[in-house]
Amino acid sequence: MQFKRLGQSGLKVSQLCLGCMSFGNPARGGHPWTLPQGQSEPLLRQAVEAGINFFDTANVYSDGSSEEILGDTLWTLARRDEVVLATKVHGTMLSEPQMRGLSRRSILHNIDASLRRLKTDHVDLYQTHRWDRDTPIEETMQALHDVVRSGKARYIGTSTMWAWQFAKAQEVARRNGWTPFISMQNQINLLYREEEREMIPLCLDQGVGMIPWSPIARGRLARPAGVETDRTGKDAYGKFLFGKTEAADAAVIAEVQALAGELGRPMAQVAMAWTRQKPGVTAPIVGVTKASQLQDALDGLTLTLTPDQIARLEAPYTPHLPLGQE
């Protein structure tokens, strides 16, 4: 496993990040496809033994139970200083609906709640999950700075938003001497390339590391067009992201399938290689529910696409309506 600096920070992370939305109580939080603790533990062990040190979760994943599983499992597999642990804040917790968003009250409450569930005294990367239109960005950035100053987070990052919003947040932090974001967690995959217009150039210019979510488009780039899985049928957010672009996406998926056949590689490895080789990308976030899926992602680290292969994969793409921003 190779390790890379996250943006211009001194934080070094494995070139794959294990996304932990797949782990959680399936009866909580509206994710009926998640794996309870007994099924999550072997995958976490597999990741640690493969050299992955970077784990990403969020307070809202399965209403906190993803964090609980990590807290109960990770520290039996690795020392705290061997792990780069990331979580997020913004969404509504079912048990505490009044503590949503990015107000000072919400951030200071939720960092403590996340740390209790994670059974640690700090996270390495504390991220805002979306933009909060109801809270002044000055209040949010000062509260996040105070979380870092208190030692409860080592760095801060953020996730999907408009490029102008990200630029504004960074300027507010710099102007006031507060902690800036070192990372952007945005959607980058062959079926959704709208971040190439503004966000990716901004991150490259500002030295912000990118840790893309959904690098294989919630599994759609791992199988022929039209083939559904149990999760696909239950994944309402996936239908929101890709449900209206299936015809256009089919041409891209077909090209991934064709190249994968020529290379003798699974489709997911080809799609992941494209995201991994994107300039500015530090570590794609891989979500898995099976050991074979994680092994696929690990085996795919040996695949490097040529410029001609990249151009071939990109050629069928048609512009999409930007989605995912708050």
VOKE-147143 format. One record per residue (C-alpha): residue number from 1; residue in one letter; x, y, z. Coordinates in steps of 0.1 Angstrom, whole numbers, plus 2048, in hexadecimal, padded with zeros to 3 digits. Layout:
N
+-----+------+-----+-----+-----+
|  nr | rest |  xx |  yy |  zz |
+-----+------+-----+-----+-----+
| NUM |    a |   X |   Y |   Z |
...
+-----+------+-----+-----+-----+
This chain:
326
+-----+------+-----+-----+-----+
|  nr | rest |  xx |  yy |  zz |
+-----+------+-----+-----+-----+
|   1 |    m | 800 | 800 | 800 |
|   2 |    q | 80D | 822 | 7F7 |
|   3 |    f | 806 | 841 | 80B |
|   4 |    k | 800 | 865 | 7FF |
|   5 |    r | 7FE | 887 | 80E |
|   6 |    l | 7DB | 895 | 810 |
|   7 |    g | 7DE | 8B5 | 7FD |
|   8 |    q | 7F9 | 8CC | 80A |
|   9 |    s | 7F5 | 8BF | 82E |
|  10 |    g | 80D | 8A9 | 840 |
|  11 |    l | 7F3 | 88E | 844 |
|  12 |    k | 7FC | 86E | 831 |
|  13 |    v | 7E0 | 855 | 828 |
|  14 |    s | 7DE | 834 | 815 |
|  15 |    q | 7D6 | 837 | 7F0 |
|  16 |    l | 7B4 | 828 | 7F7 |
|  17 |    c | 79C | 834 | 812 |
|  18 |    l | 783 | 81B | 81F |
|  19 |    g | 761 | 82B | 820 |
|  20 |    c | 74C | 81F | 83D |
|  21 |    m | 729 | 828 | 833 |
|  22 |    s | 725 | 802 | 82C |
|  23 |    f | 729 | 7FB | 851 |
|  24 |    g | 70C | 800 | 869 |
|  25 |    n | 6EC | 7F4 | 878 |
|  26 |    p | 6D5 | 7ED | 859 |
|  27 |    a | 6B7 | 7F6 | 86F |
|  28 |    r | 6C4 | 81A | 875 |
|  29 |    g | 6C8 | 837 | 85E |
|  30 |    g | 6B7 | 82B | 83E |
|  31 |    h | 6D3 | 815 | 831 |
|  32 |    p | 6C4 | 7F2 | 831 |
|  33 |    w | 6E2 | 7E5 | 81D |
|  34 |    t | 6FC | 7ED | 838 |
|  35 |    l | 710 | 7D2 | 84A |
|  36 |    p | 70C | 7CD | 870 |
|  37 |    q | 72B | 7CA | 886 |
|  38 |    g | 731 | 7A5 | 881 |
|  39 |    q | 732 | 7A8 | 85C |
|  40 |    s | 746 | 7C9 | 85C |
|  41 |    e | 762 | 7BD | 872 |
|  42 |    p | 772 | 7A6 | 858 |
|  43 |    l | 772 | 7C1 | 83E |
|  44 |    l | 783 | 7DA | 855 |
|  45 |    r | 79D | 7BF | 85E |
|  46 |    q | 7A3 | 7B8 | 839 |
|  47 |    a | 7A8 | 7DE | 833 |
|  48 |    v | 7C1 | 7E2 | 850 |
|  49 |    e | 7D4 | 7C3 | 846 |
|  50 |    a | 7D7 | 7D0 | 822 |
|  51 |    g | 7E7 | 7F0 | 82F |
|  52 |    i | 7C9 | 807 | 82C |
|  53 |    n | 7CC | 821 | 848 |
|  54 |    f | 7B1 | 83A | 83D |
|  55 |    f | 78D | 835 | 848 |
|  56 |    d | 770 | 84C | 840 |
|  57 |    t | 74E | 84D | 851 |
|  58 |    a | 734 | 867 | 85C |
|  59 |    n | 71E | 86D | 87A |
|  60 |    v | 6FF | 867 | 866 |
|  61 |    y | 709 | 845 | 857 |
|  62 |    s | 6EF | 82D | 864 |
|  63 |    d | 6E7 | 847 | 87F |
|  64 |    g | 709 | 844 | 890 |
|  65 |    s | 70D | 81F | 88F |
|  66 |    s | 728 | 820 | 874 |
|  67 |    e | 73D | 834 | 88D |
|  68 |    e | 734 | 81C | 8A9 |
|  69 |    i | 740 | 7FE | 894 |
|  70 |    l | 761 | 810 | 88C |
|  71 |    g | 766 | 819 | 8B1 |
|  72 |    d | 75F | 7F5 | 8BC |
|  73 |    t | 775 | 7E5 | 8A1 |
|  74 |    l | 792 | 7FB | 895 |
|  75 |    w | 7A4 | 7FD | 8B6 |
|  76 |    t | 7A5 | 7D7 | 8B8 |
|  77 |    l | 7B7 | 7D6 | 896 |
|  78 |    a | 7CF | 7F3 | 897 |
|  79 |    r | 7DE | 80D | 8AE |
|  80 |    r | 7CE | 82F | 8AE |
|  81 |    d | 7ED | 840 | 89F |
|  82 |    e | 7ED | 827 | 882 |
|  83 |    v | 7CA | 832 | 876 |
|  84 |    v | 7BF | 851 | 864 |
|  85 |    l | 79B | 855 | 86F |
|  86 |    a | 782 | 86C | 85E |
|  87 |    t | 75E | 874 | 865 |
|  88 |    k | 745 | 88F | 85B |
|  89 |    v | 72B | 8A6 | 869 |
|  90 |    h | 70C | 8B7 | 85A |
|  91 |    g | 6EF | 89F | 856 |
|  92 |    t | 6D2 | 897 | 86D |
|  93 |    m | 6D6 | 87C | 887 |
|  94 |    l | 6B5 | 86B | 88E |
|  95 |    s | 6BA | 86D | 8B3 |
|  96 |    e | 6C5 | 891 | 8B3 |
|  97 |    p | 6B3 | 8A3 | 896 |
|  98 |    q | 6B9 | 8C5 | 8A5 |
|  99 |    m | 6DF | 8C0 | 8A3 |
| 100 |    r | 6E2 | 8C1 | 87D |
| 101 |    g | 6F5 | 8DA | 867 |
| 102 |    l | 715 | 8ED | 86D |
| 103 |    s | 70D | 905 | 888 |
| 104 |    r | 726 | 909 | 8A5 |
| 105 |    r | 70D | 8F7 | 8BC |
| 106 |    s | 70A | 8D9 | 8A4 |
| 107 |    i | 72F | 8D6 | 89C |
| 108 |    l | 73A | 8D7 | 8C0 |
| 109 |    h | 71F | 8BE | 8CA |
| 110 |    n | 725 | 8A6 | 8AE |
| 111 |    i | 74A | 8A4 | 8B0 |
| 112 |    d | 747 | 898 | 8D4 |
| 113 |    a | 72B | 87F | 8CB |
| 114 |    s | 740 | 871 | 8AE |
| 115 |    l | 75E | 86D | 8C4 |
| 116 |    r | 74A | 85A | 8DE |
| 117 |    r | 73D | 842 | 8C3 |
| 118 |    l | 760 | 83E | 8B4 |
| 119 |    k | 770 | 838 | 8D6 |
| 120 |    t | 78C | 851 | 8D0 |
| 121 |    d | 796 | 873 | 8DC |
| 122 |    h | 79B | 882 | 8B9 |
| 123 |    v | 795 | 87C | 894 |
| 124 |    d | 7B0 | 883 | 87B |
| 125 |    l | 799 | 893 | 861 |
| 126 |    y | 778 | 8A4 | 86B |
| 127 |    q | 763 | 8AD | 84C |
| 128 |    t | 744 | 8C1 | 845 |
| 129 |    h | 72D | 8AA | 832 |
| 130 |    r | 71B | 8C5 | 81E |
| 131 |    w | 717 | 8EB | 81D |
| 132 |    d | 6FF | 8FA | 837 |
| 133 |    r | 6EB | 916 | 828 |
| 134 |    d | 6DC | 91F | 84A |
| 135 |    t | 6FD | 926 | 85C |
| 136 |    p | 716 | 942 | 854 |
| 137 |    i | 736 | 932 | 847 |
| 138 |    e | 74A | 948 | 860 |
| 139 |    e | 738 | 936 | 87D |
| 140 |    t | 73F | 914 | 86D |
| 141 |    m | 764 | 91A | 866 |
| 142 |    q | 76B | 929 | 889 |
| 143 |    a | 75A | 90B | 89A |
| 144 |    l | 76E | 8F2 | 885 |
| 145 |    h | 78E | 906 | 88E |
| 146 |    d | 785 | 903 | 8B3 |
| 147 |    v | 780 | 8DD | 8AE |
| 148 |    v | 7A4 | 8DB | 8A1 |
| 149 |    r | 7B1 | 8F2 | 8BC |
| 150 |    s | 7A1 | 8DC | 8D6 |
| 151 |    g | 7B4 | 8BD | 8C9 |
| 152 |    k | 794 | 8AB | 8BF |
| 153 |    a | 79D | 8AC | 89A |
| 154 |    r | 7BF | 8AE | 88A |
| 155 |    y | 7B4 | 8BC | 868 |
| 156 |    i | 793 | 8C6 | 858 |
| 157 |    g | 785 | 8BE | 836 |
| 158 |    t | 764 | 8C2 | 823 |
| 159 |    s | 74E | 8B1 | 80A |
| 160 |    t | 738 | 8B8 | 7EC |
| 161 |    m | 72F | 8DD | 7E7 |
| 162 |    w | 732 | 8F7 | 7CC |
| 163 |    a | 755 | 904 | 7C4 |
| 164 |    w | 74C | 928 | 7CE |
| 165 |    q | 740 | 91B | 7F0 |
| 166 |    f | 761 | 909 | 7F5 |
| 167 |    a | 775 | 927 | 7EB |
| 168 |    k | 761 | 93D | 803 |
| 169 |    a | 767 | 925 | 820 |
| 170 |    q | 78C | 924 | 81A |
| 171 |    e | 78E | 94A | 817 |
| 172 |    v | 77B | 94F | 838 |
| 173 |    a | 793 | 937 | 849 |
| 174 |    r | 7B2 | 948 | 83C |
| 175 |    r | 7A6 | 96B | 842 |
| 176 |    n | 79F | 963 | 867 |
| 177 |    g | 7BD | 94D | 86D |
| 178 |    w | 7A7 | 92E | 871 |
| 179 |    t | 7AE | 90B | 866 |
| 180 |    p | 7A7 | 906 | 841 |
| 181 |    f | 79B | 8E6 | 830 |
| 182 |    i | 7B6 | 8CE | 824 |
| 183 |    s | 79F | 8B7 | 811 |
| 184 |    m | 781 | 8B6 | 7FA |
| 185 |    q | 76B | 896 | 7F9 |
| 186 |    n | 758 | 899 | 7D9 |
| 187 |    q | 748 | 882 | 7BF |
| 188 |    i | 761 | 879 | 7A3 |
| 189 |    n | 75A | 85C | 78C |
| 190 |    l | 756 | 854 | 767 |
| 191 |    l | 730 | 85A | 76A |
| 192 |    y | 733 | 87B | 77C |
| 193 |    r | 74E | 892 | 771 |
| 194 |    e | 73E | 8B4 | 778 |
| 195 |    e | 759 | 8BB | 793 |
| 196 |    e | 772 | 8BF | 777 |
| 197 |    r | 762 | 8E1 | 76E |
| 198 |    e | 76B | 8F5 | 78E |
| 199 |    m | 771 | 8E1 | 7AD |
| 200 |    i | 78E | 8CC | 7A1 |
| 201 |    p | 7A1 | 8E9 | 792 |
| 202 |    l | 79B | 8FD | 7B3 |
| 203 |    c | 7A8 | 8E0 | 7C8 |
| 204 |    l | 7C7 | 8DC | 7B2 |
| 205 |    d | 7CE | 902 | 7B3 |
| 206 |    q | 7CA | 903 | 7D9 |
| 207 |    g | 7DC | 8E3 | 7E1 |
| 208 |    v | 7BD | 8D2 | 7F0 |
| 209 |    g | 7BD | 8AC | 7EF |
| 210 |    m | 79F | 89A | 7E1 |
| 211 |    i | 791 | 87A | 7EF |
| 212 |    p | 775 | 872 | 7D7 |
| 213 |    w | 756 | 860 | 7E1 |
| 214 |    s | 744 | 847 | 7CB |
| 215 |    p | 762 | 841 | 7B3 |
| 216 |    i | 74F | 824 | 7A2 |
| 217 |    a | 72E | 837 | 7A2 |
| 218 |    r | 71E | 823 | 7BE |
| 219 |    g | 726 | 803 | 7AC |
| 220 |    r | 719 | 80C | 78A |
| 221 |    l | 73B | 80C | 77B |
| 222 |    a | 742 | 7E9 | 788 |
| 223 |    r | 728 | 7D7 | 773 |
| 224 |    p | 718 | 7D9 | 751 |
| 225 |    a | 6FD | 7F4 | 74C |
| 226 |    g | 6DB | 7EA | 759 |
| 227 |    v | 6E7 | 7CF | 771 |
| 228 |    e | 6D9 | 7D6 | 793 |
| 229 |    t | 6E3 | 7C9 | 7B6 |
| 230 |    d | 6D0 | 7C7 | 7D6 |
| 231 |    r | 6E0 | 7E7 | 7E2 |
| 232 |    t | 6D8 | 7F9 | 7C1 |
| 233 |    g | 6B3 | 7F2 | 7C7 |
| 234 |    k | 6B4 | 800 | 7EA |
| 235 |    d | 6CC | 81E | 7E3 |
| 236 |    a | 6B5 | 83C | 7E0 |
| 237 |    y | 6D2 | 854 | 7DF |
| 238 |    g | 6E2 | 841 | 7C3 |
| 239 |    k | 6C2 | 844 | 7AF |
| 240 |    f | 6C2 | 869 | 7B6 |
| 241 |    l | 6E6 | 86C | 7A9 |
| 242 |    f | 6E3 | 856 | 78A |
| 243 |    g | 6BF | 84E | 784 |
| 244 |    k | 6BA | 868 | 769 |
| 245 |    t | 6DA | 862 | 756 |
| 246 |    e | 6D9 | 83D | 750 |
| 247 |    a | 6D7 | 83F | 72A |
| 248 |    a | 6F5 | 856 | 728 |
| 249 |    d | 708 | 843 | 742 |
| 250 |    a | 704 | 822 | 730 |
| 251 |    a | 71D | 82C | 715 |
| 252 |    v | 737 | 834 | 72F |
| 253 |    i | 731 | 813 | 741 |
| 254 |    a | 734 | 800 | 720 |
| 255 |    e | 756 | 810 | 71A |
| 256 |    v | 762 | 806 | 73D |
| 257 |    q | 755 | 7E3 | 737 |
| 258 |    a | 767 | 7E0 | 715 |
| 259 |    l | 788 | 7ED | 723 |
| 260 |    a | 786 | 7D6 | 741 |
| 261 |    g | 781 | 7B8 | 72A |
| 262 |    e | 7A0 | 7C2 | 716 |
| 263 |    l | 7B5 | 7C6 | 735 |
| 264 |    g | 7A8 | 7A7 | 746 |
| 265 |    r | 79E | 7BC | 764 |
| 266 |    p | 77D | 7C1 | 777 |
| 267 |    m | 769 | 7E0 | 76D |
| 268 |    a | 76C | 7EF | 78F |
| 269 |    q | 792 | 7EF | 78D |
| 270 |    v | 791 | 802 | 76C |
| 271 |    a | 779 | 81C | 77A |
| 272 |    m | 78D | 81F | 79A |
| 273 |    a | 7AD | 824 | 787 |
| 274 |    w | 79E | 841 | 774 |
| 275 |    t | 794 | 852 | 794 |
| 276 |    r | 7B5 | 84A | 7A5 |
| 277 |    q | 7C9 | 859 | 789 |
| 278 |    k | 7B5 | 87A | 789 |
| 279 |    p | 7CD | 897 | 791 |
| 280 |    g | 7C9 | 8A2 | 7B5 |
| 281 |    v | 7B9 | 882 | 7C1 |
| 282 |    t | 7C9 | 874 | 7E1 |
| 283 |    a | 7B4 | 856 | 7E9 |
| 284 |    p | 793 | 84B | 7DB |
| 285 |    i | 77A | 840 | 7F5 |
| 286 |    v | 770 | 81B | 7F0 |
| 287 |    g | 750 | 80E | 7FF |
| 288 |    v | 74D | 7E8 | 801 |
| 289 |    t | 735 | 7CE | 80E |
| 290 |    k | 749 | 7AF | 803 |
| 291 |    a | 76D | 7A4 | 808 |
| 292 |    s | 770 | 79F | 7E2 |
| 293 |    q | 767 | 7C3 | 7DB |
| 294 |    l | 782 | 7D0 | 7F2 |
| 295 |    q | 79B | 7B7 | 7E3 |
| 296 |    d | 791 | 7C4 | 7C1 |
| 297 |    a | 799 | 7E8 | 7CB |
| 298 |    l | 7BB | 7DD | 7DA |
| 299 |    d | 7C4 | 7C8 | 7BB |
| 300 |    g | 7BB | 7E6 | 7A5 |
| 301 |    l | 7D7 | 7FB | 7B4 |
| 302 |    t | 7EE | 7EA | 79B |
| 303 |    l | 7DB | 7F7 | 77D |
| 304 |    t | 7E6 | 817 | 76D |
| 305 |    l | 7D3 | 824 | 74E |
| 306 |    t | 7E4 | 833 | 731 |
| 307 |    p | 7DA | 856 | 724 |
| 308 |    d | 7C9 | 845 | 706 |
| 309 |    q | 7B5 | 82E | 71C |
| 310 |    i | 7AB | 84B | 732 |
| 311 |    a | 7A0 | 85F | 714 |
| 312 |    r | 78C | 841 | 707 |
| 313 |    l | 779 | 83E | 728 |
| 314 |    e | 771 | 863 | 729 |
| 315 |    a | 766 | 866 | 705 |
| 316 |    p | 741 | 85B | 70A |
| 317 |    y | 73A | 872 | 727 |
| 318 |    t | 71E | 88C | 724 |
| 319 |    p | 719 | 8A9 | 73C |
| 320 |    h | 704 | 8A2 | 75A |
| 321 |    l | 6EF | 8B8 | 771 |
| 322 |    p | 704 | 8BF | 790 |
| 323 |    l | 6F6 | 8AC | 7AD |
| 324 |    g | 6FF | 8A6 | 7D1 |
| 325 |    q | 704 | 8C9 | 7DD |
| 326 |    e | 6EF | 8D4 | 7FA |
+-----+------+-----+-----+-----+
